[in-house]
Amino acid sequence: MASIDQQPAGRPDGGLSLIPVAWLVIVMGLSAYGLISSWRLIGDFSLPDSVFFLVYGGLTGGVITILWGLYLLGLAFNR
């Protein structure tokens, strides 16, 4: 019986492996855009409490998204 030479599984080809990375970069960019556009509302204490908490909740979510994305990109590129 003839042996079949099999190559070890390497990196996926075809460029489809870059889709999750591109998606993560786009999401991080949108989060950064949200942070920049909401930056001027940080010191505005004349807003109602519900809007104030909504703005700060969005800013917190954006910061967490960016930090988590940087962590995931670090894991992806250090494999």
Backbone as ProteinMPNN parsed JSONL, in Angstrom:
{"seq_chain_A": "MASIDQQPAGRPDGGLSLIPVAWLVIVMGLSAYGLISSWRLIGDFSLPDSVFFLVYGGLTGGVITILWGLYLLGLAFNR", "coords_chain_A": {"N_chain_A": [[0.836, -1.167, 0.0], [0.624, 2.121, -0.887], [2.08, 4.952, 0.609], [0.61, 8.017, 1.541], [1.697, 11.232, 1.159], [1.191, 13.59, 3.495], [0.753, 16.925, 4.212], [1.387, 18.889, 7.119], [-1.247, 20.627, 8.802], [-1.432, 23.932, 7.979], [-1.402, 27.472, 7.948], [-4.601, 28.841, 7.264], [-5.627, 29.375, 3.923], [-6.572, 31.625, 1.267], [-7.585, 33.948, 2.25], [-9.843, 34.152, 3.827], [-9.482, 33.885, 6.51], [-8.886, 36.339, 7.454], [-11.193, 37.753, 7.821], [-12.518, 37.72, 10.446], [-10.647, 39.257, 11.878], [-10.686, 41.682, 10.495], [-13.338, 42.392, 10.955], [-13.281, 42.77, 13.735], [-11.534, 44.949, 13.889], [-13.067, 46.884, 12.586], [-15.263, 47.078, 14.35], [-13.941, 48.012, 16.619], [-13.078, 50.462, 15.622], [-15.537, 51.754, 15.211], [-16.349, 51.927, 17.862], [-14.376, 53.626, 18.868], [-15.011, 55.886, 17.385], [-17.515, 56.453, 18.501], [-16.693, 57.098, 21.095], [-15.202, 59.414, 20.62], [-17.14, 61.096, 19.517], [-18.859, 61.4, 21.655], [-17.388, 62.647, 23.533], [-17.526, 65.358, 24.25], [-19.743, 65.488, 25.852], [-19.088, 64.626, 28.342], [-18.467, 66.379, 30.502], [-20.852, 67.713, 30.786], [-23.135, 68.505, 32.958], [-25.726, 69.26, 32.939], [-27.507, 67.609, 31.843], [-30.333, 65.367, 31.969], [-30.623, 62.793, 34.519], [-31.073, 60.178, 33.498], [-30.204, 60.35, 30.839], [-27.587, 61.08, 31.295], [-26.538, 58.76, 32.574], [-26.887, 56.997, 30.461], [-25.132, 58.032, 28.528], [-22.66, 57.79, 29.886], [-22.686, 55.031, 30.27], [-22.526, 54.152, 27.604], [-20.002, 55.182, 26.94], [-18.41, 53.714, 28.695], [-18.908, 51.118, 27.75], [-17.773, 51.386, 25.193], [-15.05, 51.79, 25.793], [-14.467, 49.343, 27.054], [-14.948, 47.627, 24.9], [-12.918, 48.401, 23.105], [-10.581, 47.829, 24.603], [-10.894, 45.047, 25.023], [-10.882, 44.228, 22.356], [-8.253, 44.917, 21.605], [-6.87, 43.144, 23.221], [-7.752, 40.683, 22.114], [-6.753, 40.955, 19.5], [-4.041, 40.97, 20.082], [-3.748, 38.345, 21.045], [-4.39, 36.975, 18.678], [-2.377, 37.706, 16.837], [-0.072, 36.886, 18.073], [0.107, 34.181, 17.922]], "CA_chain_A": [[0.0, 0.0, 0.0], [1.441, 3.317, -1.024], [1.798, 5.964, 1.634], [0.229, 9.328, 1.013], [2.383, 12.306, 1.865], [0.273, 14.633, 3.94], [1.382, 18.09, 4.803], [0.694, 19.316, 8.338], [-2.164, 21.751, 8.603], [-0.772, 25.22, 8.161], [-2.313, 28.608, 8.03], [-5.639, 28.788, 6.232], [-5.358, 30.264, 2.8], [-7.746, 32.18, 0.608], [-7.923, 35.246, 2.807], [-11.034, 34.134, 4.668], [-9.087, 33.961, 7.912], [-8.745, 37.746, 7.836], [-12.505, 38.358, 8.036], [-12.756, 38.064, 11.857], [-9.749, 40.345, 12.287], [-11.222, 42.91, 9.902], [-14.575, 42.706, 11.677], [-12.888, 43.299, 15.034], [-10.968, 46.292, 13.682], [-14.191, 47.772, 12.271], [-16.02, 47.299, 15.588], [-13.13, 48.886, 17.472], [-13.125, 51.8, 15.022], [-16.84, 52.347, 15.521], [-16.333, 52.266, 19.29], [-13.546, 54.822, 19.007], [-15.803, 56.994, 16.853], [-18.512, 56.764, 19.522], [-16.02, 57.79, 22.188], [-14.827, 60.759, 20.174], [-18.332, 61.92, 19.32], [-19.506, 61.635, 22.951], [-16.396, 63.212, 24.442], [-17.924, 66.685, 24.739], [-20.846, 65.341, 26.802], [-18.6, 64.116, 29.618], [-18.561, 67.393, 31.553], [-22.143, 68.403, 30.739], [-23.951, 68.012, 34.057], [-27.08, 69.782, 32.826], [-28.335, 66.559, 31.249], [-31.1, 64.571, 32.938], [-29.875, 61.651, 35.039], [-31.178, 59.006, 32.628], [-29.323, 60.584, 29.686], [-26.236, 61.083, 31.846], [-26.125, 57.367, 32.744], [-26.824, 56.393, 29.132], [-23.886, 58.483, 27.891], [-21.534, 57.166, 30.564], [-22.738, 53.602, 29.966], [-21.996, 53.986, 26.255], [-18.559, 55.416, 26.978], [-17.802, 52.557, 29.36], [-18.968, 50.012, 26.801], [-16.79, 51.63, 24.136], [-13.701, 51.548, 26.33], [-14.331, 47.902, 27.249], [-14.856, 47.013, 23.566], [-11.593, 48.67, 22.544], [-9.579, 47.074, 25.355], [-11.085, 43.635, 24.715], [-10.427, 44.029, 20.982], [-6.791, 44.932, 21.592], [-6.451, 41.869, 23.811], [-7.974, 39.625, 21.137], [-5.791, 41.116, 18.404], [-2.757, 40.511, 20.591], [-3.769, 36.881, 21.031], [-4.426, 36.475, 17.296], [-1.128, 37.925, 16.111], [1.043, 36.261, 18.771], [0.005, 32.713, 17.861]], "C_chain_A": [[0.885, 1.236, 0.0], [1.061, 4.33, 0.051], [1.507, 7.302, 0.95], [0.942, 10.382, 1.841], [1.387, 13.391, 2.212], [1.072, 15.739, 4.601], [0.655, 18.442, 6.102], [-0.171, 20.539, 8.055], [-1.437, 23.052, 8.92], [-1.792, 26.319, 8.328], [-3.367, 28.486, 6.943], [-5.332, 29.773, 5.106], [-6.67, 30.765, 2.217], [-8.177, 33.518, 1.177], [-9.137, 35.27, 3.706], [-10.701, 34.212, 6.155], [-8.943, 35.406, 8.387], [-10.084, 38.422, 8.124], [-12.772, 38.655, 9.516], [-11.886, 39.209, 12.355], [-10.259, 41.671, 11.742], [-12.496, 43.349, 10.619], [-14.251, 43.331, 13.033], [-12.319, 44.705, 14.911], [-12.077, 47.289, 13.365], [-14.996, 48.091, 13.528], [-15.251, 48.215, 16.537], [-13.111, 50.31, 16.935], [-14.437, 52.5, 15.3], [-16.942, 52.723, 17.0], [-15.502, 53.516, 19.539], [-14.285, 56.051, 18.484], [-16.878, 57.421, 17.856], [-17.905, 57.49, 20.704], [-15.695, 59.231, 21.818], [-16.058, 61.65, 20.042], [-19.047, 62.23, 20.636], [-18.596, 62.356, 23.933], [-16.847, 64.544, 25.032], [-19.063, 66.617, 25.744], [-20.38, 64.897, 28.184], [-18.785, 65.147, 30.733], [-19.889, 68.124, 31.604], [-23.071, 67.818, 31.798], [-25.369, 68.553, 34.011], [-28.035, 68.756, 32.192], [-29.172, 65.88, 32.332], [-30.314, 63.319, 33.351], [-29.928, 60.441, 34.109], [-30.272, 59.151, 31.403], [-27.86, 60.54, 30.128], [-25.718, 59.646, 31.994], [-26.042, 56.643, 31.404], [-25.518, 56.759, 28.43], [-22.69, 57.805, 28.55], [-21.52, 55.649, 30.371], [-22.195, 53.307, 28.579], [-20.494, 54.19, 26.196], [-17.832, 54.237, 27.629], [-17.799, 51.339, 28.441], [-17.963, 50.163, 25.668], [-15.372, 51.358, 24.592], [-13.465, 50.053, 26.515], [-14.193, 47.192, 25.9], [-13.475, 47.208, 22.965], [-10.521, 47.871, 23.274], [-9.671, 45.576, 25.076], [-10.618, 43.328, 23.295], [-8.921, 44.028, 20.871], [-6.233, 43.638, 22.172], [-6.606, 40.734, 22.797], [-7.025, 39.732, 19.947], [-4.401, 40.683, 18.834], [-2.664, 38.998, 20.621], [-3.694, 36.338, 19.608], [-3.066, 36.604, 16.613], [0.092, 37.34, 16.827], [0.95, 34.747, 18.787], [1.228, 32.143, 17.205]], "O_chain_A": [[1.796, 1.355, 0.819], [-0.114, 4.534, 0.357], [2.093, 7.645, -0.077], [0.811, 10.425, 3.064], [0.812, 14.031, 1.331], [1.945, 15.498, 5.435], [-0.566, 18.308, 6.179], [0.136, 21.362, 7.193], [-0.897, 23.227, 10.012], [-2.908, 26.095, 8.797], [-3.063, 28.073, 5.824], [-4.835, 30.874, 5.344], [-7.749, 30.357, 2.647], [-9.066, 34.16, 0.618], [-9.441, 36.306, 4.297], [-11.556, 34.568, 6.966], [-8.885, 35.664, 9.589], [-10.109, 39.548, 8.62], [-13.221, 39.758, 9.826], [-12.329, 40.031, 13.157], [-10.262, 42.676, 12.453], [-12.703, 44.539, 10.859], [-14.879, 44.312, 13.432], [-12.599, 45.561, 15.75], [-12.029, 48.428, 13.83], [-15.369, 49.243, 13.749], [-15.836, 49.087, 17.179], [-13.126, 51.265, 17.712], [-14.461, 53.695, 15.592], [-17.559, 53.731, 17.343], [-15.887, 54.37, 20.338], [-14.196, 57.13, 19.071], [-17.122, 58.614, 18.036], [-18.523, 58.398, 21.26], [-15.892, 60.149, 22.614], [-16.022, 62.823, 20.413], [-19.767, 63.225, 20.722], [-19.006, 62.643, 25.057], [-16.573, 64.825, 26.199], [-19.327, 67.605, 26.43], [-21.191, 64.801, 29.105], [-19.23, 64.785, 31.822], [-20.043, 69.063, 32.386], [-23.709, 66.787, 31.585], [-26.143, 68.333, 34.943], [-29.226, 69.022, 32.031], [-28.758, 65.825, 33.49], [-29.448, 62.85, 32.613], [-28.923, 59.747, 33.948], [-29.644, 58.181, 30.978], [-27.003, 60.021, 29.413], [-24.595, 59.347, 31.589], [-25.202, 55.759, 31.237], [-24.877, 55.908, 27.813], [-21.804, 57.301, 27.859], [-20.449, 55.046, 30.315], [-21.482, 52.322, 28.389], [-19.789, 53.466, 25.493], [-16.771, 53.819, 27.166], [-16.806, 50.616, 28.363], [-17.366, 49.179, 25.231], [-14.58, 50.764, 23.86], [-12.396, 49.544, 26.177], [-13.405, 46.255, 25.774], [-12.919, 46.281, 22.377], [-9.641, 47.294, 22.635], [-8.65, 44.909, 24.911], [-10.022, 42.278, 23.056], [-8.356, 43.228, 20.125], [-5.243, 43.101, 21.673], [-5.699, 39.916, 22.636], [-6.547, 38.717, 19.441], [-3.66, 40.095, 18.046], [-1.633, 38.425, 20.268], [-3.008, 35.347, 19.36], [-2.651, 35.7, 15.887], [1.18, 37.3, 16.252], [1.633, 34.092, 19.574], [1.339, 30.926, 17.056]]}, "name": "protein", "num_of_chains": 1, "seq": "MASIDQQPAGRPDGGLSLIPVAWLVIVMGLSAYGLISSWRLIGDFSLPDSVFFLVYGGLTGGVITILWGLYLLGLAFNR"}
